[in-house]
């Protein structure tokens, strides 16, 4: 999946960008307080995208 699709999906469910790290962007879900790193690769493997969504308590991206 494309990174930009995952980021749009996370932001649509209320997740916010906390900060930019060296190789990851750190997103948090303000409703749960959970944080997760999103790698800065243009392509993110499907299982990693699902894991990021689960860790942030966001529904999985359709088609993943």
MODELLER restraints for C-alpha pairs under 7 A, 6 or more apart:
rsr = mdl.restraints
at = mdl.atoms
rsr.add(forms.Gaussian(group=physical.xy_distance, feature=features.Distance(at['CA:1:A'], at['CA:43:A']), mean=5.66, stdev=0.5))
rsr.add(forms.Gaussian(group=physical.xy_distance, feature=features.Distance(at['CA:1:A'], at['CA:44:A']), mean=5.43, stdev=0.5))
rsr.add(forms.Gaussian(group=physical.xy_distance, feature=features.Distance(at['CA:1:A'], at['CA:45:A']), mean=6.29, stdev=0.5))
rsr.add(forms.Gaussian(group=physical.xy_distance, feature=features.Distance(at['CA:1:A'], at['CA:46:A']), mean=6.19, stdev=0.5))
rsr.add(forms.Gaussian(group=physical.xy_distance, feature=features.Distance(at['CA:2:A'], at['CA:42:A']), mean=5.86, stdev=0.5))
rsr.add(forms.Gaussian(group=physical.xy_distance, feature=features.Distance(at['CA:2:A'], at['CA:43:A']), mean=4.82, stdev=0.5))
rsr.add(forms.Gaussian(group=physical.xy_distance, feature=features.Distance(at['CA:2:A'], at['CA:44:A']), mean=6.14, stdev=0.5))
rsr.add(forms.Gaussian(group=physical.xy_distance, feature=features.Distance(at['CA:3:A'], at['CA:41:A']), mean=6.81, stdev=0.5))
rsr.add(forms.Gaussian(group=physical.xy_distance, feature=features.Distance(at['CA:3:A'], at['CA:42:A']), mean=5.35, stdev=0.5))
rsr.add(forms.Gaussian(group=physical.xy_distance, feature=features.Distance(at['CA:3:A'], at['CA:43:A']), mean=5.74, stdev=0.5))
rsr.add(forms.Gaussian(group=physical.xy_distance, feature=features.Distance(at['CA:3:A'], at['CA:44:A']), mean=5.99, stdev=0.5))
rsr.add(forms.Gaussian(group=physical.xy_distance, feature=features.Distance(at['CA:9:A'], at['CA:61:A']), mean=6.82, stdev=0.5))
rsr.add(forms.Gaussian(group=physical.xy_distance, feature=features.Distance(at['CA:13:A'], at['CA:58:A']), mean=6.63, stdev=0.5))
rsr.add(forms.Gaussian(group=physical.xy_distance, feature=features.Distance(at['CA:14:A'], at['CA:29:A']), mean=6.56, stdev=0.5))
rsr.add(forms.Gaussian(group=physical.xy_distance, feature=features.Distance(at['CA:15:A'], at['CA:27:A']), mean=6.33, stdev=0.5))
rsr.add(forms.Gaussian(group=physical.xy_distance, feature=features.Distance(at['CA:15:A'], at['CA:28:A']), mean=5.42, stdev=0.5))
rsr.add(forms.Gaussian(group=physical.xy_distance, feature=features.Distance(at['CA:15:A'], at['CA:29:A']), mean=4.49, stdev=0.5))
rsr.add(forms.Gaussian(group=physical.xy_distance, feature=features.Distance(at['CA:15:A'], at['CA:30:A']), mean=6.69, stdev=0.5))
rsr.add(forms.Gaussian(group=physical.xy_distance, feature=features.Distance(at['CA:16:A'], at['CA:27:A']), mean=5.44, stdev=0.5))
rsr.add(forms.Gaussian(group=physical.xy_distance, feature=features.Distance(at['CA:16:A'], at['CA:28:A']), mean=5.45, stdev=0.5))
rsr.add(forms.Gaussian(group=physical.xy_distance, feature=features.Distance(at['CA:16:A'], at['CA:29:A']), mean=6.49, stdev=0.5))
rsr.add(forms.Gaussian(group=physical.xy_distance, feature=features.Distance(at['CA:17:A'], at['CA:26:A']), mean=6.01, stdev=0.5))
rsr.add(forms.Gaussian(group=physical.xy_distance, feature=features.Distance(at['CA:17:A'], at['CA:27:A']), mean=4.50, stdev=0.5))
rsr.add(forms.Gaussian(group=physical.xy_distance, feature=features.Distance(at['CA:17:A'], at['CA:28:A']), mean=6.53, stdev=0.5))
rsr.add(forms.Gaussian(group=physical.xy_distance, feature=features.Distance(at['CA:18:A'], at['CA:26:A']), mean=5.55, stdev=0.5))
rsr.add(forms.Gaussian(group=physical.xy_distance, feature=features.Distance(at['CA:18:A'], at['CA:27:A']), mean=5.47, stdev=0.5))
rsr.add(forms.Gaussian(group=physical.xy_distance, feature=features.Distance(at['CA:18:A'], at['CA:28:A']), mean=6.49, stdev=0.5))
rsr.add(forms.Gaussian(group=physical.xy_distance, feature=features.Distance(at['CA:19:A'], at['CA:25:A']), mean=6.17, stdev=0.5))
rsr.add(forms.Gaussian(group=physical.xy_distance, feature=features.Distance(at['CA:19:A'], at['CA:26:A']), mean=5.46, stdev=0.5))
rsr.add(forms.Gaussian(group=physical.xy_distance, feature=features.Distance(at['CA:20:A'], at['CA:26:A']), mean=6.17, stdev=0.5))
rsr.add(forms.Gaussian(group=physical.xy_distance, feature=features.Distance(at['CA:23:A'], at['CA:39:A']), mean=6.15, stdev=0.5))
rsr.add(forms.Gaussian(group=physical.xy_distance, feature=features.Distance(at['CA:23:A'], at['CA:40:A']), mean=5.95, stdev=0.5))
rsr.add(forms.Gaussian(group=physical.xy_distance, feature=features.Distance(at['CA:24:A'], at['CA:37:A']), mean=5.60, stdev=0.5))
rsr.add(forms.Gaussian(group=physical.xy_distance, feature=features.Distance(at['CA:24:A'], at['CA:38:A']), mean=5.25, stdev=0.5))
rsr.add(forms.Gaussian(group=physical.xy_distance, feature=features.Distance(at['CA:24:A'], at['CA:39:A']), mean=4.32, stdev=0.5))
rsr.add(forms.Gaussian(group=physical.xy_distance, feature=features.Distance(at['CA:24:A'], at['CA:40:A']), mean=5.47, stdev=0.5))
rsr.add(forms.Gaussian(group=physical.xy_distance, feature=features.Distance(at['CA:25:A'], at['CA:37:A']), mean=5.56, stdev=0.5))
rsr.add(forms.Gaussian(group=physical.xy_distance, feature=features.Distance(at['CA:25:A'], at['CA:38:A']), mean=5.14, stdev=0.5))
rsr.add(forms.Gaussian(group=physical.xy_distance, feature=features.Distance(at['CA:25:A'], at['CA:39:A']), mean=6.37, stdev=0.5))
rsr.add(forms.Gaussian(group=physical.xy_distance, feature=features.Distance(at['CA:25:A'], at['CA:40:A']), mean=6.91, stdev=0.5))
rsr.add(forms.Gaussian(group=physical.xy_distance, feature=features.Distance(at['CA:26:A'], at['CA:35:A']), mean=6.75, stdev=0.5))
rsr.add(forms.Gaussian(group=physical.xy_distance, feature=features.Distance(at['CA:26:A'], at['CA:36:A']), mean=5.69, stdev=0.5))
rsr.add(forms.Gaussian(group=physical.xy_distance, feature=features.Distance(at['CA:26:A'], at['CA:37:A']), mean=4.45, stdev=0.5))
rsr.add(forms.Gaussian(group=physical.xy_distance, feature=features.Distance(at['CA:26:A'], at['CA:38:A']), mean=6.21, stdev=0.5))
rsr.add(forms.Gaussian(group=physical.xy_distance, feature=features.Distance(at['CA:27:A'], at['CA:35:A']), mean=5.66, stdev=0.5))
rsr.add(forms.Gaussian(group=physical.xy_distance, feature=features.Distance(at['CA:27:A'], at['CA:36:A']), mean=5.49, stdev=0.5))
rsr.add(forms.Gaussian(group=physical.xy_distance, feature=features.Distance(at['CA:27:A'], at['CA:37:A']), mean=6.24, stdev=0.5))
rsr.add(forms.Gaussian(group=physical.xy_distance, feature=features.Distance(at['CA:28:A'], at['CA:34:A']), mean=5.55, stdev=0.5))
rsr.add(forms.Gaussian(group=physical.xy_distance, feature=features.Distance(at['CA:28:A'], at['CA:35:A']), mean=4.22, stdev=0.5))
rsr.add(forms.Gaussian(group=physical.xy_distance, feature=features.Distance(at['CA:28:A'], at['CA:36:A']), mean=6.35, stdev=0.5))
rsr.add(forms.Gaussian(group=physical.xy_distance, feature=features.Distance(at['CA:29:A'], at['CA:35:A']), mean=6.57, stdev=0.5))
rsr.add(forms.Gaussian(group=physical.xy_distance, feature=features.Distance(at['CA:29:A'], at['CA:56:A']), mean=5.97, stdev=0.5))
rsr.add(forms.Gaussian(group=physical.xy_distance, feature=features.Distance(at['CA:34:A'], at['CA:56:A']), mean=5.84, stdev=0.5))
rsr.add(forms.Gaussian(group=physical.xy_distance, feature=features.Distance(at['CA:35:A'], at['CA:56:A']), mean=6.67, stdev=0.5))
rsr.add(forms.Gaussian(group=physical.xy_distance, feature=features.Distance(at['CA:36:A'], at['CA:52:A']), mean=6.56, stdev=0.5))
rsr.add(forms.Gaussian(group=physical.xy_distance, feature=features.Distance(at['CA:36:A'], at['CA:55:A']), mean=7.00, stdev=0.5))
rsr.add(forms.Gaussian(group=physical.xy_distance, feature=features.Distance(at['CA:36:A'], at['CA:56:A']), mean=6.82, stdev=0.5))
rsr.add(forms.Gaussian(group=physical.xy_distance, feature=features.Distance(at['CA:46:A'], at['CA:64:A']), mean=5.57, stdev=0.5))
rsr.add(forms.Gaussian(group=physical.xy_distance, feature=features.Distance(at['CA:50:A'], at['CA:60:A']), mean=5.69, stdev=0.5))
rsr.add(forms.Gaussian(group=physical.xy_distance, feature=features.Distance(at['CA:53:A'], at['CA:59:A']), mean=6.29, stdev=0.5))
rsr.add(forms.Gaussian(group=physical.xy_distance, feature=features.Distance(at['CA:53:A'], at['CA:60:A']), mean=5.66, stdev=0.5))
